[in-house]
């Protein structure tokens, strides 16, 4: 077994003990695209997080029998090429539901109150010099009664909806595949364009496919309320970043919070780095220790299932 890019999962606090118990494993913290083939030679099982496994790479690994993706998204693996070789590819469908949902509301609540900004103002002496007992540098926003629009109503989207309804928000959702309707009272299914029209907060929780790349574009963004706030903790390429930057800079919406961008790490020329009222975090919504422990545990279960002839979580 070879772990080709394991650092973000285990930067020192999340041992690979369970994986090592299954057999011989070589662990690389990081691998460039040019190192993948040489480091994976002889491997029967490849464990990959974000490194690209292209058709060309897969074809150069004759011993490869199984690919374990240590994430929910698997768009970094050419699953068709793997299937042609008879190589199952598995993912981890459930590990970060609570963590990602919590992070989405960290961004929402930051937009509502800007706690750090006000704490910094106090530390800088602004309250000491204030003529009044209270001041605020940004509008303070109450969530009760606001409309939360969720695009992609799977496990994470539904948990975000649960949290939103606990705050007293109205929940509207769009999904290509509608599942069971949640049991809280303030909920409606809605079409995508109308979701962008009605929402005070819009959050993405859909998979990236060849059909929905950059679906958040100028056409949709022109429909939003100027006070609307946009969150993306799903996949960066779902958004046309130039169009979002233009919408922010022209005050067509009040702000955006992004934990993912189209190319990661973010490039210095990404227009969102200079956009107004845009908060960008470095793809950390998934990264609590609790979630990363579940990730390793599930990876071990996926590989054990394959070795025992009962593979699970196969995506191809």
N, C-alpha and C positions, 0 to 999 in steps of 0.2 A: 504494500500500500504506500501511496505517496500523497502527503498533504502539500499541495503546490503553493498555497498562499494563506498560511494559517495565523499570521500575526494579529489581525484585527479580532479574531475569535479568541485567541489566547495570547495577550500581550504580557503574560506572566502570572495571571491570576486565575486561569481556567485550564488546568492540566488536561492532557490528552490520555489520561490513564486508561479509560475505558477502551479507547481505540487501540492502544498499545497491547491490551490484553488479548486482542483478536489475532495478533500476528505481527510480523515485521513491518515497521512503518518508518519511512523517511519523512521528516517534517521540515519544510522550508517556510520561513516567515514571509518572504516575498519572492516572486519570480517574474521576470520580464517575459514578454511574448517570445523572445528569442531563446529563453532558457527552458521553456516548458517541455519541449520534446526531449532534450538531453536529460533533464531531471526525471522524466517520467518513463524512460526506457526500462523495460522489464516489469513495470508495474501492472498488476492485474486489476487493481482498484485505485482510482484516482479521486481524491477528495479536493474539491475546488470551491472557492467562494465567488470571486469576481474575475479571475483570470479568464480570458477568452479561450474556449476550446473550439477552434474552427474545424471545418472539414479537413483542411490540409494537415492540421495537427493530429486529429484522430486517425487519419490514414497512415501516419508515421509511428503509430503505437500498436504494433501487432499483438502484443500480449494483453492489451486492455480488454477487460471483461465487464467492468461496472464503473459508473461515474456517480459519485455522491456529491450533490450540490449542497453546501452548507448555508442555504438561504431558501426563502420561499420562491423568489424570482429565479428563473433559469434561462433568461434570454442571452446569457453569455455562452451557452453551450449549443452547438449545432445538433439539435436532438434528432433531426432527420438523418444526418450523416451517421450518428450513433446507432439509430434504429436499423439502418441498412447493414451495419456491421453486426447486428444482433446484440448491441451493448445497451442494457437498460440504464436509464438516467433517472435518479430519484431526487426529490427535493424535500424540504422540511415545511410542510404546509402550516403548521401551528407551532410557534415558539415565541412570537413577539406581539401577540394580540394586545395584551395589557400594556406592555411597554410602549408600543407605537401609539396606541390610543391616548395614553397619558401624555406623551410628548406632543401630540397634536393640541391638547388642551393647555400645555405649557405655552405654546405659541399663541393660542387664542387668548389666554389670560394675560400674557405679556402685552398683547395689543390693547386689551381692555384697561390695563393699569400701569404699564411701564414701571414696575416696581424698582428695578435697578436704576433707572434714570432718576427717579425721585430720591432714592437712597443716596445716590451720588451727589445730588443737589444739596441734600442735608449735610453730607460730609464736606461739601465745598463752602458751607456757611450760609447758604441761601435762606434757610429757615431762621437762623439766628438773626439775620438782617431783615426778616419779613415783618411788615407792619400788622399782619393778621395772624391768627392762630393756625391758619391752614392755607395752603396754596397747591395748585397742580399745574404741571407744565404741559400736559396733554389731556384731552377729554377723557373722563372716566366713564366706562361703558358697563351697563348692567346686561347680563345675558338673558335673564328671564324675559320671555316674550319675543326674543329674536328668532330668526329663521335660520336653521343650519341645513345647508344643502350638501348631501353626501353623494359623490359619484363613485360607484362601486360599493355594493352593499353586501360584501362577504363578511368574514369573521371580524376583521378590523373595523370595517365600516359600521357594522352593527354595534360593536362595542363603543365606538365613537358616538353613535346615536344614543346608546344607553346613558352615557355620561352627559350628553347634551340635554336629554329629557330630564335628568336629575337636576340640572340647572334651570329647568323650566322653559327650555327652548322648544320651538316647533321643529320637527324633523321632517325633511323631505328628502327623497332618495331616487336616484336613477341607477338602474342596472340593466344590462342587456338580458341577463337571466334572473328574473325575479324569483326569489325564494319565498318562504313563508313570511307573512307580514308580522312584524313585531307586535307585542301585546300592549305597548304603551299608547296612550290615547292620542297624543298630538303627532300623528304620523301620516304621510301621504306618499304614494308613488307619484312620480312626475317625469315628464319628458326632459331631455337634457337642456334644451334651449330655455324652457320655462324655469328650470332650476336656477340657471344663471340669472334670469330676470328677477326671481323672487327672493333669493337668498341674501341674508346679511353676512353669513360666513359660508364659504365654499371650500370643501376639503376633498382631495382626490384619494381614493383607495382602490383603484382598478389596476389590473395587470396591464403591462405594455404588450401590445400586439402590433402586427404589421398594419392593421387597419385603424388604430387609434393614435398613431404617432402625431404629435403636435395638434391634437384635436382642440386643445385650449389655445385659441388663436384670436386674431383681431375680430373675426366675426362674432365669436362668443363673448369676448371681453367688452365689446361695444354694447352688450345687452345688460351689463351689471349695474347695480346701483352705485353711485359715487361713494357711498359710505361702506360698500361691501369690502370684505377682507378675504383674501385667497390663501389657501394652505396646500402645499404639496409635500407629502411624506411618502409618496408612492414611487414613481419613476420620473426622472428628469425629462426624458424625451417625450413625455406626454404633453409638454408645454412648448409652444413657440416662444422662445425666450426674448427675442427681439420685440415681438408683439406685446408680451407682458411688460417689458421695460417701458415701451411707449405708453401703455395704458397707465402705468404708475406715474411716469413723468408728466403726463397730461392730466393727472388727477381723475382719471376715469374710474378708479377704485381707490380705496383709502390706504391699502397696504397689502403686502404679501409676505408670507413666511415660507421659506423653502428649505427643506432638509436634503433635497436631491436636485441635481442639475444634469444637463445633457451629457457633459463630459466631466468625469471625476478622476482625480481632484479637479476643482474648478480652474478654468483657464483665465489668465489675467485679462483677456479681452472679452470675457462674458459681459454683455451689456447690463445684466442684473446687478453686477457689483457696484455700478454707479447709479442705479435706479433709485428714485425717491421712495422712502418708506418701505424698503425691502430688507427683511432680515433673512440671512442665509446661515444655516448651521451645517457642519461638515458630515452629513449623512450619519447621524448618531441616534436617530429615533429608535433603532433596534438594539442599542449597545449596552443596556444594563447588564450587570453580571448575572442576574437571575435569567435573563433571556439567553445570554451566551452559554450558560450552563445547560439550559434546555436544548440549545442547538447542538452541543457536543453529545448529549445523551441521545438525542433523536438520530444523529448521524450514526452513532454506534448501533442503534436499533435497526436503522435502514441497512447497514452493512451486514449485521448479523442475520437479518431476514434473507438477504441475498445468499449468504453462505449456507444457510439452512434450506435453501430452495423455496422460500416463501417471500419473495420480494414485495415490498410495500412502497407506497408513495411514488410509483413509477409515472413519469410524465411523458414518456414516448412509447 
